[in-house]
Amino acid sequence: MPQKTKNTPMMEQYLAVKEQYPDAFLFYRLGDFYEMFYDDAIKGSQILELTLTTRNKNAADKIPMCGVPHHAAQNYIDILVDQGYKVAICEQMEDPKLAKGMVKREVIQLVTPGTMIDPSASEAKENNYLTALHENKDKYGLAYVDLSTGELKTATLDSISLVLNELMSLRTKEIVLDDSVTKESSKALESLKIMISKQNDVKESAESSYAIQNLTSTLEISVIQHLITYLNVTQKRSLGHLQKAVHYEPSNFLKMDPFSKRNLEILQNSRTGKKQGTLLWLLDETKTAMGGRLLKQWLERPLLNLKEISSRQNKVDNLLKHYFERSTLQDELTSVYDLERLAGRVAFGNVNGRDLIQLKQSLEQVPKISYVLNELNDGTFDDLLKNLDPVEDVVDLIESAVVEEPPVSVKDGGLIKEGYSSELDKYTDAMKNGKHWLAEMEAKERQETGINNLKIGFNRVFGYYIEVSKANLNKLSTERYERKQTLTNAERFITPELKEKEAMILGAESKAVELEYQLFADIRERIKDQIKRLQKLAHAIAILDVLQCFAVVSERDHFVKPKLTDKKHSVNVTGGWHPVVQQVMGKQSYIPNDIVMSEKLNILLITGPNMSGKSTYMRQLALTVVMAQIGCFVPAKSALLPVFDQIFTRIGAADDLIAGQSTFMVEMKEANHALSHATSNSLILFDEIGRGTATYDGMALAQAIIEYVHDHVFAKTLFSTHYHELTTLSERLPALKNIHVGAVEKNGDLIFLHKMQPGPADKSYGIHVAKLAGMPDNLLKRANFILEKLESQKKSTSEPVADEQKISIEDEDKGPQVNEAQLSLFQPEKVVYKKSDQKVLAEIRETDLMSLTPLEAINTLYKWQKDLRKKK
């Protein structure tokens, strides 16, 4: 029976390292492989589809293990981190051949979801944010960093809900907390299902001191220090590319909560979760990865400052007027690589020769870009031109030092140009002369021995040799060569002269490779000194890229420059359209519409059939606002808009099953959020509020919400509804106007006009829409019969609640005071119950349904139904 074995020194070392990183996969370097053991091996083999083997196969306590080749480890690390795991890379810190006893090993980096710095090509236009949070007296210091670019920002927030909103907007991959964060806050953060890491200690560092120098808030300084300490602890390398922390105020940008961004499909398609079919998809004509990331940031945070918006618009207008210069500019931008991430790789020390060539090629475009801008500049581009620093000293350094087509590895030689280092040139000459001598020796030996297939070769184990096939051995004199190695079909020999050349060539090769790496490291350090200049340049190019993108899209789709004002709160969009829907449908198929709201008109009550375009009409205004406030032109013939401070939407039906919330609950929460936070400078879009509950409840809520917005919020509001009874509100709410989507019946079929018209719709055409959906004819006939009967019973007094019963601020806690009789849609029939039914009715009245489990409720309902059926 196998005996339990004692751990070897190597496994003792592994366990000691693993104890320091219990929540990470440990990649433990053994020779040419990274190995995983125990639970890491079992779980890792499943996720990475590796073969699971064991160590100590004959022992009772077999150790599960699996491994990956060191040269392919990055792919496996990426897979694990993409799935939300951490990976600790444990490297050999000394040459095993020179080590005395156990090879020293250390974790050289902890890779986490928030610290990935090498995104795939498909994610080049994505930021990868790591966020930290520090709490103090109901205030939250928040900081986030993109380690691949060095971007570092911080803010102070007043509530955990604002923190959650920021985290969702940033789509952060990891949150770093310390002990200052309360259990209640931690629980709220856990609901986001984002990796949470802990960092309590703060260690002073040069990076930290540099980052906080422009901050004044102690809360923000503290959170930055925790964040950078976490980076130092996990990355264990230079963070010289980190930029100075920039304080920002979320209130300085147009606010959109995650619900609104989802409903408007600004960055993500709500059905597919992809970019296709979004505003980002429509606008993204950027030529660089930096521009693509900046475009997303602008879409996340449209501006409120009219001067900044106008500055962007003027630049776009200038580019629109100069087609040929703009085309040249696009060509030059196409040749610019990701300067931000190249600078990050330089600082991190994982840049290679090919990266430096990309950096050089990118910098060589800067003078050309500057020339084009100067050609069209009328003063609008002065701020960008002064930041277009070509960093010529870096270009000259790379040009003089690095070969045009360097190898991927920086440790195998072949990187440095001839003439850059006289010492390296000596080694290179020695290698060239030695190899030339070898070729001459081979030709000489063939001639003297008469063996035409004699060759001089090289083997890493045996060095240089002369190889003669066994068939030709009889042509050699026994004293000519010294035997070195016997093969199946040949013999290998050596001579004193060949030994001497071998020592010279191999010595030169090893010294040359070692010297090349030292030279490359020195070049990298010299470039690292210029990182701040490179980052400043990268930001200027990113801005220029986004602005040319706006010009291209505006010209392609015939957008116009909007007039914005922060004084008059009126909306006048003539011939506007939904930019994404039109792009999909085609310009000829889309019907444009006007959206006109004077200073005194705050609410448009929209009626009309389903599928007629009410939701599209509402969304197009919100997207027009977003586009205008990021500095882009807008989809309309003309547009006059105020500068909105917030956009709130409640469009479409969605459950939140994880949180245990129904469609109606989600609807009410989103509506409440809008009513609680909107100002007179906000835009609210409410689509079919109240439809998720009973008719009376729904209409009562819809009316109360409209009145509340009208009397207390004063925000510009588009409110679509199928409650036609609400259209009479325009008679007594002066800031409300009815509009409807036109539709006509022709030969029993419904034709949507998709054109907004004044006044309320005459009916909903619900059965016509059901017909379009392909409902069976018998079902549709039955529905028409029922509709006719119901309409014949409809009370003439069915109308909204009278004026004096509206909700007021003082009555908020009491709920809306409504008259149920006036909300009745149809004439109620008088029902006479049998005596035998009274018992069941009494049970229904007395039963506390809220105290029953779902199963108990179903069983109780079944019993009542059974009792009623028995007595018929």
Secondary structure, DSSP 8 states (H G I E B T S, - for coil): --------HHHHHHHHHHHH-TTEEEEEEETTEEEEEHHHHHHHHHHHT---EEESTTSSS-EEEEEEEGGGHHHHHHHHHHTT-EEEEEEE-S-TTT-SSS--EEEEEEE-GGG-----GGGTT---EEEEEEEETTEEEEEEEETTTTEEEEEEESSHHHHHHHHHHHT-SEEEE-TTS-HHHHHHHHTTT-EEEE-------HHHHHHTTT---HHHHHHHHHHHHHHHHHH-S--TT----EE--GGGB-EE-HHHHHHHTSSS-TTT-SSTTSHHHHH---SSHHHHHHHHHHHHS-B--HHHHHHHHHHHHHHHH-HHHHHHHHHHHHT---HHHHHHHHHHT---HHHHHHHHHHHHTHHHHHHHHHHH-SSTTHHHHTT----HHHHHHHHHHB-SS--S-SSSS--B-TTS-HHHHHHHHHHHHHHHHHHHHHHHHHHHH--TT-EEEEETTTEEEEEEEGGGGGGS-TTTSEEEEE-SSEEEEE-HHHHHHHHHHHHHHHHHHHHHHHHHHHHHHHHHTTHHHHHHHHHHHHHHHHHHHHHHHHHHTT-B--EEESS---EEEEEE--HHHHHHH-TTT---EEEEE-TT--EEEEE--TTSSHHHHHHHHHHHHHHHHTT--BSSSEEEEE--SEEEEE-S---BTTTTB-HHHHHHHHHHHHHHH--TT-EEEEESTTTTS-HHHHHHHHHHHHHHIIIII--EEEEE-S-GGGGGGGGT-TTEEEEEEEEEEETTEEEEEEEEEES--S---HHHHHHHTT--HHHHHHHHHHHHHHHHTB-TT-----GGG---GGGGGG-----HHHH--B--------HHHHHHHHHHHH--GGGS-HHHHHHHHHHHHHHHHHT-
